[in-house]
Amino acid sequence: MADFPFDIVGFDLDGTLIDTSGDLAAAVNYTLKEAGRPALIPETVKTMIGGGAKVMLQHGFATTGGCEALEFRSYYKAMLGYYEANISTYSRPFPGALAALDALDGLGVKTAVVTNKFENLARKLLTDLGLIDRFATVIGGDTLGPGKAKPAGDPILEMVARSGGGRAAFIGDSIDDMMAAKNANVPNIAVSFGFLLQPVEELCADAIINRYDELIPTLRTLCAT
């Protein structure tokens, strides 16, 4: 519709569009068990999500006693294998997310995913959940090469280009999401229900939503660039 301020709305994946905490916790705990370590509760693993799978597992090992670099590489590979095989066991869209996507589609807005998850894993998860065809593009942390994942603005700019250009906004749950959007000069919205590492107010987002039914009205209040 002509009066809607955005042509493209991008979403972070983990902790923003999809609650992946159950499957990520299972992958971390599988790996810790292989290493003879105690399991972590999902709420603890949630605080480790956001910087990518490697950082998440590094935090898991740090919490349970540390790990030598050579050993870590083999455990990291094992975790990725387990996670890929079990990526959608517990993961589901956050409440209201699908209705928000429907509403944006009805407004003629293209939607996209920009995540620091490996692109192949992001695509597999969205395919398993029957969502892959809803997005104009999916950009992972490895899509553009080293140094070009969030918080760099590159993946947001690429999202805009791959979606055909136009006015864009980005939705996320981390400081990396907000910084990536700011570095691309794109308005941003933080979700308060994500995998937050700090109070949502400290993300310095242009706006905050507590539920997905707030998304469309909030987007209307933002000034498109």
FIDOZA-258059 format. One line per field, with one value per residue (C-alpha): chain; y, x, z. Coordinates in nm, 4 decimals, padded with zeros to 6 digits. Example, Ala and Ser with C-alpha at 12.3 -4.5 7.8 and 13.67 -1.06 7.14 Angstrom:
BEGIN
chain: A,A
py: -00.4500,-00.1060
px: 01.2300,01.3670
pz: 00.7800,00.7140
***
This chain:
BEGIN
chain: A,A,A,A,A,A,A,A,A,A,A,A,A,A,A,A,A,A,A,A,A,A,A,A,A,A,A,A,A,A,A,A,A,A,A,A,A,A,A,A,A,A,A,A,A,A,A,A,A,A,A,A,A,A,A,A,A,A,A,A,A,A,A,A,A,A,A,A,A,A,A,A,A,A,A,A,A,A,A,A,A,A,A,A,A,A,A,A,A,A,A,A,A,A,A,A,A,A,A,A,A,A,A,A,A,A,A,A,A,A,A,A,A,A,A,A,A,A,A,A,A,A,A,A,A,A,A,A,A,A,A,A,A,A,A,A,A,A,A,A,A,A,A,A,A,A,A,A,A,A,A,A,A,A,A,A,A,A,A,A,A,A,A,A,A,A,A,A,A,A,A,A,A,A,A,A,A,A,A,A,A,A,A,A,A,A,A,A,A,A,A,A,A,A,A,A,A,A,A,A,A,A,A,A,A,A,A,A,A,A,A,A,A,A,A,A,A,A,A,A,A,A,A,A,A
py: 00.0000,00.3472,00.4849,00.2138,00.3501,00.0410,-00.1804,-00.4370,-00.5633,-00.7816,-01.0111,-01.1659,-01.5384,-01.6813,-01.4999,-01.2700,-01.4652,-01.8180,-01.9439,-02.1804,-02.2030,-02.5618,-02.7038,-02.4909,-02.5996,-02.9630,-02.9260,-02.7627,-03.0246,-03.3094,-03.1738,-03.1142,-03.4709,-03.5981,-03.4053,-03.5434,-03.2103,-03.1364,-03.0183,-02.6567,-02.5485,-02.3871,-02.0493,-02.0475,-02.1356,-01.8514,-01.6036,-01.7535,-01.7221,-01.4333,-01.4400,-01.7563,-02.1267,-02.1190,-01.8416,-02.0199,-02.3414,-02.1506,-02.0005,-02.3465,-02.4882,-02.1812,-02.2277,-02.5928,-02.5734,-02.4615,-02.6513,-02.6638,-02.5175,-02.8450,-03.0368,-02.7576,-02.7844,-03.1467,-03.0759,-02.7784,-02.9968,-03.2574,-02.9949,-02.8610,-03.2119,-03.2829,-02.9480,-02.9822,-03.3262,-03.2005,-02.8362,-02.8155,-03.0553,-02.7823,-02.4591,-02.2680,-01.9132,-01.6732,-01.6078,-01.3733,-01.3917,-01.5701,-01.3283,-01.0389,-01.1927,-01.2348,-00.8716,-00.7495,-00.9671,-00.8173,-00.4710,-00.5724,-00.5640,-00.8017,-00.9819,-01.1211,-01.2950,-01.1736,-01.3919,-01.4743,-01.8418,-02.0244,-01.9747,-02.3476,-02.3982,-02.0993,-02.2276,-02.5788,-02.4520,-02.2295,-02.5125,-02.7588,-02.5090,-02.4458,-02.0802,-02.0577,-01.9456,-01.6515,-01.4571,-01.2655,-01.3627,-01.5368,-01.4075,-01.5964,-01.5068,-01.6760,-01.5569,-01.2521,-01.3791,-01.2947,-00.9652,-00.9063,-01.0505,-00.8404,-00.5926,-00.4854,-00.3141,-00.5255,-00.7984,-00.5423,-00.3579,-00.6910,-00.7745,-00.4524,-00.5162,-00.8777,-00.7728,-00.5313,-00.2097,00.0369,00.1566,-00.1007,-00.1643,-00.4362,-00.6291,-00.7982,-00.8863,-00.8049,-00.5168,-00.6699,-00.6455,-00.2832,-00.1876,-00.3623,-00.1688,00.1589,00.0916,00.0436,00.3548,00.1458,00.2033,-00.0750,-00.2321,-00.4462,-00.7278,-00.7530,-01.1273,-01.2343,-01.3826,-01.0606,-01.0216,-00.6904,-00.4908,-00.4215,-00.0465,-00.0666,-00.1800,00.1835,00.0730,00.3203,00.1387,-00.1635,-00.4136,-00.6569,-00.8627,-00.9161,-00.7543,-00.4284,-00.4592,-00.3047,-00.0013,00.0501,00.0334,00.2997,00.5342,00.5047,00.7488,00.5603,00.6577
px: 00.0000,00.1236,00.0962,00.3088,00.6596,00.8644,00.9138,01.1310,01.1292,01.4192,01.4302,01.7037,01.6339,01.7300,01.5511,01.3604,01.1585,01.2119,01.2544,01.5452,01.6590,01.5430,01.7367,02.0444,02.0476,02.0134,02.3102,02.5279,02.4349,02.4978,02.8472,02.9116,02.8031,03.0485,03.3168,03.2087,03.0673,02.7409,02.4393,02.3253,01.9656,01.8098,01.7811,02.1590,02.2207,01.9878,02.2395,02.5067,02.3148,02.3680,02.7310,02.7099,02.7433,03.1154,03.0835,02.7863,02.9841,03.2882,03.0682,02.9304,03.2775,03.3926,03.0988,03.1887,03.5650,03.7193,03.8560,04.1849,04.1732,04.2578,03.9898,03.7404,03.7609,03.6487,03.3700,03.2527,03.2294,03.0355,02.7929,02.7250,02.6544,02.4147,02.2406,02.1928,02.0377,01.8029,01.7569,01.3783,01.2821,01.1765,01.2186,00.9011,00.8070,00.7448,00.3769,00.2284,00.5260,00.3370,00.0447,00.2906,00.4417,00.0922,00.0123,00.3325,00.2604,-00.0868,00.0714,00.2948,00.6068,00.8943,01.0410,01.3909,01.6094,01.9565,02.1217,02.4683,02.3728,02.5410,02.3257,02.2798,02.1528,01.9199,01.7763,01.7339,01.5506,01.3186,01.2574,01.1760,00.9282,00.7682,00.8738,01.1559,00.9359,00.8018,01.1284,01.2825,01.6293,01.8089,02.1550,02.3704,02.6781,02.8974,02.7139,02.9263,03.2582,03.4807,03.4193,03.0852,02.8427,02.6441,02.7284,02.8684,02.6109,02.7012,02.4384,02.1614,02.2653,02.2805,01.9325,01.8016,01.9770,01.8588,01.5038,01.4894,01.5772,01.3573,01.2922,01.3855,01.3594,01.5217,01.3963,01.6295,01.7103,02.0804,02.3238,02.4738,02.1330,02.0878,02.4434,02.4149,02.0990,02.2521,02.5679,02.3432,02.1388,01.8242,01.5604,01.5530,01.3192,01.4220,01.2044,01.1884,01.1111,01.4350,01.7604,01.8663,02.2134,02.1192,01.8033,01.6311,01.6473,02.0282,02.0172,01.9454,01.6909,01.4702,01.1699,01.0867,00.8031,00.6861,00.4584,00.4340,00.0917,00.2758,00.5014,00.2888,00.1779,00.5391,00.6727,00.4209,00.5661,00.9242,01.0692,01.1929,01.5361
pz: 00.0000,-00.0893,00.2648,00.4283,00.4958,00.4059,00.1027,00.2849,00.6429,00.7523,01.0529,01.2594,01.3011,01.6426,01.9224,01.6889,01.4353,01.5700,01.9261,01.8634,02.2251,02.2780,01.9842,02.0503,02.4151,02.3086,02.0703,02.3354,02.5949,02.3511,02.2985,02.6672,02.7406,02.4779,02.6661,03.0039,03.1190,03.3031,03.1068,03.1127,03.1531,02.8426,03.0175,03.0644,02.6998,02.5930,02.7350,02.5061,02.1799,01.9411,01.8349,01.6282,01.7058,01.7792,02.0365,02.1950,02.2408,02.3666,02.6368,02.7158,02.7680,02.9610,03.1984,03.2578,03.2927,02.9641,02.6655,02.4744,02.1230,01.9462,02.1340,02.0811,01.7025,01.7084,01.9580,01.7519,01.4418,01.6396,01.7693,01.4202,01.2952,01.5785,01.5409,01.1660,01.2148,01.4883,01.3906,01.4053,01.6834,01.9254,01.7265,01.6459,01.5386,01.8245,01.8990,01.6429,01.4053,01.1269,01.1520,01.1239,00.8110,00.6678,00.7413,00.5756,00.2734,00.2537,00.2462,-00.0432,00.1742,00.0989,00.3999,00.4466,00.7037,00.8024,01.0643,01.1946,01.1705,00.8816,00.5741,00.5097,00.8649,00.8439,00.5167,00.6545,00.9615,00.7591,00.5113,00.7887,00.9331,00.5933,00.5886,00.3360,00.0462,00.2442,00.2222,-00.0651,00.0576,00.3442,00.4353,00.6852,00.8829,00.6221,00.3093,00.2346,00.3696,00.6672,00.8431,00.6724,00.9245,01.1720,01.3309,00.9928,00.7770,00.4719,00.5165,00.5651,00.2503,00.0667,00.1943,00.0417,-00.2888,-00.3139,-00.2277,-00.5191,-00.3383,-00.1572,00.1950,00.4598,00.8330,01.0429,01.3465,01.5966,01.9552,01.9947,01.9872,01.6713,01.5025,01.5979,01.5017,01.1652,01.0884,01.2021,00.9982,00.6947,00.7820,00.8216,01.0951,01.3533,01.6065,01.9038,02.0389,02.4171,02.4081,02.2367,02.3639,02.5327,02.6786,02.8402,02.9065,02.5758,02.6418,02.6270,02.2631,02.1650,01.9059,01.7226,01.8737,02.0904,02.0604,02.3265,02.0981,01.7260,01.7055,01.7792,01.4742,01.1986,01.4074,01.5207,01.1654,01.0671,01.3289,01.2067,00.9563,00.6515,00.5225
***
